[in-house]
Amino acid sequence: MRDLTRLPKAHLHLHFTGSMSVPTLRAIADERGMRLPSALLDGDPLRVPATQRGWFRFQRLYDAARACVRSEADMRRIVDEAAAADAAEGSVRLELQVDPTSYAQFVGGITPAVEIVLDAARTASAAHGLEVAVVVAASRMRHPLDARTLARLAARYAGHGPGEVVGFGLSNDERSGDTEAFAHAFRIARDAGLASVPHGGELLGPEHVGTVAEMLLPDRLGHGVRASEDPAVLARLVARGVALEVCPASNVGLGVYADTAAVPLRALVDAGAEVALGADDPLLFGSRLVDQYEAARTVHGFDDAELADLARASIRASRATPASKVRMLAGVDAWLGAEGGTVG
C-alpha cells in the first residue's frame, strides 16, 4: 500500500481555531494564565449525541479554545502550524475557514483580523510548500446582516492564490437560523467570484440539504452526508456539480453516525458525488486529514486507485488556479504510478 502522507491532496474543510493541536492550545492558554476544560487537553476525541445538548457541549469547548486566541501572534501561529501539519500529510492546497469576528476585538476590527490571516497564509505557503487560501465564514447564530458585512469584506480580498479569499461559508448549528435569510450575503460573495461553501446536511437531513442548495447555491457543501438518505436530493447535487466536504471524524464525534463504518462515504462516491475529505476540527475530534484517508482505506475498503480519485476530487473542488490544478493532479498520477505499492 502506498504512503498516504505522500498523496497530493487538497484540504477544503478545516476551521481556524479547530485546527490547533492540543500542545499549541495548552501553550497559548498557559501564556495567559487561562484554565481550560480537561476535555480539551486530554487528547481523547470528543463524542457527543446528535442533540441540541450535544452540540452545546461541543460549542462550549470550541468557544473555550477560541477565547484563548487574543493576539496577532496567536493568529499567525495557528495559520503557520495548520499549514505545516497539512504539508506534512501531503496537502498541496489548504483552504482554511475563519470567522474574523471571533478575533476582531483583539486586533482592531474584522478588517485587520482578515488581513492578518491572509498575510499569515502567504507566509505559510512560502514556508511550507503548499497553497494556503482562506474561506471567510459567517455564523448562523448571528444576524444575517452581519453575514452581509462579512461577505462584502471577503469580496475585497477575492482571488485564487495563496493568501487570498476564495470562498464564503456559513457555519455553526444548522438547526439554528433561517437559511433563506442568508441568501443575500451569498449573492454578494458569488458576485465577487467567491465560492459558495455553506455547511449543511450533517445535523439536519436531506430536506435541509435541498433548502441550502436552492437558497445558497453552493459550489461545495460542508458535510452534506445526509443527502445520502434521499437519492433524489443526492442526484440533484451530483447533477449540479456540488462537491461534498465529508468529514468522517466529526460526523462520528457529533453523534450523527455511531462509528466510521456508518459514514456513507462509499454510497456518496458510488452515486457520482465529488467528495473532498476534511478533518473539520482536529483539536476536538482527534484526527487530521490523512486519518480520514486512512479510514477510507481500512474501514471503507478504498483501494489506492480510489484514494487517488478522492484526492483528485478534492483538488478539482478547490479554488486553485487551472495551472495549479494541473500540477497537483499530475502529482496524484505520479503517486499512483510510483513503485512500492499495490493498487487494491
N, C-alpha and C positions, 0 to 999 in steps of 0.2 A: 504493500500500500504506500502511496506517495505521501510525503510530508505535507500536511495541510497548512503549516505555517509558511510554506513556500508557494502556496497557491495564490496568485494575484486576485484580489477581491476588492469590492467597494463596500464600505460600511455606511449605511444610509439611515440607521436608526440608533442614535446614541445621544443621550441627554447630557448636558453640560455638567451639572452637579453629580448626576448619577454615574458619570464616567470615572469618578475618583476611585483610587484604591483605598483600602482601609488604612494603611500606613500614612498615606497623604492626608486623609481626613483627620486622623489622630494627631498628626503633626500640626496641622492648621489650628485645630481646636486647642492643643496644648499651648501654642504661641499666644493665645488669647485667654487662657485660663478658663475655657468653656467646658462644661461637662456634657457628655453625650450619652444617650441611651445605650445600654450594653448591647442591644440588638444590632447597633450599627458597627460595633467593634469586635464582635465575637467570631466573625468570619463565616457564620452559618447562613446559608441562603434563606431569605425571607419566604415564609409560607403563610398566607392568609386566605380566608374564604372569599369567594367572589360575591361579597355583600357590601353594603354601604359601610358596615363596621370594619370589614376587612380593608376596604380602601382607606378609611380614616386612619387605620394603623399605619398603612404604607405611607400615606401622605404626611402623617405626623413625623415619621422617621426621615422622610425626604426633606421636610421643612427644617428639621433639626440640623441636618447636614448642610443645607443651603445657608442657614443662618450663620455658619462659621466663615463663609466666604465674604470678606469685608474689605478687600483692598484690590487695587490693580495688580499687585504682585500675586495675590491668590489666584486671580482670574487667569493671569498669564501662565502660572504654574499648572493649572488644570488643563489648559489647552495643550501645553507642551507635553505633559505626561500622557494625555489621551492620544496625541499623535504618536508619541514614542511607543506606547503599548500597541497601537494598531499596526504600526510599521513592523514591529517585531513579530506580528502574527500574519504578515504578508499583505496587509491592506495597502493598496496603491491610491485609494481615494477615501477620504473621510468627510462626511457632511454632518457636522456637529450641530445639534439643535440647542438653542438657547433662548430663554425669555429674559431680555435685558432689564425688565422692570424689577426683577428679583435682586439685582445688584446695583441699580441706579443710585440709590441713596448714599452709597459708599464711594462713588467715583464721579459724582457731579451731574448725574442725569442719565437718561436712556441713550442719548446720542454718544456720550463718552463710553458708556458700557459696551455698545455695539462696536465702536471703533477700537476699543482695547482688544476685544475678542478677534476682530478681523486682523489687526496688526499682529497679534499673537499667532493667528493661523498662518499668516505669511511667513513669519519667522520659523514656526514649527515645520512648515512644509520644506523650507530650505534645509533645516537642521536634520530632519529625519527621512527625507527622500520620498515623500508622498504628497499628494494634493489634499490640503485641508481647506474646505469651504464651510459655509455657515448657513443654517436654516434658522430664521427668526420665527419664534413660535408665540402665539397668543394663548391665553388660558381661558377655558370655558367658565372659570369661576369669577372672571371679571366681566365688566360691561362690554358689550360689543363695540362701543365707541372706542374703548381702549385698544381693541384689536385693529380698528381702522388707523389709529395713530401709529401702531407698530408696523402695519402694512406700508404706510407712507414712508416711514423711516427705513424699512427694509428696501423699498424701491430705490432709495437714494444710493444704495450700495450694490445694486444688482449687477451680476456678472456671472461668469462660469469658472473662473480660475481660482487659484489659492488666495485666501483672504478676501473673498467676495461673498456676497449673499446670493444664494442660489435658489432658495425656496422660502415659502411661508407656511407655517403649520398652526395647528390648533390642538392643544394637549389638555391634560387633566381628565377627570372622571367624565366619560362621555354620557353618563346618565344625567349630568347637570347641564344647565343652559339650553338655549334654543338654537339648534344647529342653523336654521334658516336665518337667524339674526346675524350670523357671522358672514353671510354671503357677500355683503358689500365689501368687507375687508379683503376677501379673497379675490374679488373683481379688481380691486386696486393692485393687488400683488400680481395677478395674471397680466394686467395691462402693462406692467413694468417688465414682463418677461420672466417672472419668477415661477417656479414650480409650485403647484398646489399640493401640499403634503399633510393633510389633517389626519388626526387619529380617528379610528372608527372600526367597529366590528371586532372588539375584544370583549368588553364588558356588556355590550348590547349585541343583539343578533342581526340576522340578515335584513330585517326591516329597516333598522337604522343604517346599515350599510347602504341600502338603497337611497335613504334620505341624504346621507353625506354625498353620495355620488351625484345626486340630482342638484343639490343646493350649492355644493362647494367645488364641483367639477375637478376632482383630484387627478393629478398625474400619477401620484403614488398614494397609497393608503397605509397609514401607520397601523400595523397589525392586519386587520381585515380577515382574520382566520375564521370568524363566524359566518362569513359568506359561504363557507362550505356547507352550511346547513340548508341552503336553498340553491339548487343547481341553476335556477333561472337568474338569480341575482349574481351568482358567480360567473355565469356565462356572459352577462352584460358587462361585468368588469373586464373580462378577458377580451371581449369584442372591442371595448373602448381602449384597450391597451393600458389599463390601470395596473401598475405594479403593486405588489403587496410586500410591505416591510414586516416580515414574520420574525417574531422574537420568542422562540420556544421557552426559554428560561423564565421570562416574565409571565408568559401565559400560565405556566405552572405555579410560579410564585404568587400570582394574584388569584389562584384558585379557579381559573377558567377551565383548566383541564387537570385531571388527577395526577398525571405524570407525562413525561416527554413522549411516550409512545402514543398517547391520546391526541397530541397535537396533529391536526390534519395536513401535515406537510405533503405527504405523498398524494393525497386527494387533490390538493391545490395545484401541484405540479402536473398531475395527470389530466387535470381539466384545462391545462394550457396557460395557467397564470404565470406571469413573470414574478418570481419570488426572489426577494433580496433578504437574506438572513441578517438579523441585527441582534445586538446584545442589550439594547434599551438602557438598563441601569445596572451595570455590573456591581456597583457598590452595594446594592440591596439584594440582587439576585445571584451573586456569587459566581458568575461566569462571563467570559468575554466572547468576542466574535468567533474565534477558532473553535471554542467549545460548542457553538451552535452547529458548525460544520461537522465536528466530531460526532455530535448526536445524530445528525442526518446520516452519517456513515454507519454508526454502530447500532442505533435504535431503529432507524427507518430503512436501513438497507441500501442506501445510495452507494453505487459504485463510483470509481474515480471519474468516469465519463460524466455521470450525473452530477457529481460535485462540481466538476468543471462547468457544467451548464448553469448551476446555481451561481457560480462566480461570474459567468458571462452575463447572466440576467441582472446581477447587481450592478455591473459596470454599465450595461445598456440603460438601466433605470436611473443612473446617476445623471448629474447635470454637467459632467465633464465635457470638454470640447470634443468635436469629432476626431481631431488628431490625437487627443489624449486617449480616447476610447480605442482607437485603432492600436495604439501602443500597448494599452492594458490588455486588450483581448489577445494580442499576439503573445503576451506573457502567459496567459492561460493556456494557449495552444502549446507553448513550449513546456509548461509544467506537465501537461498531459502526455506529451511526446517524449518526456525525459526517461532515461533508463532508471531502473531501480524500483519500479512499481508495477503493479498489475492492474489492468482495468477490469474491475469486477471481483 
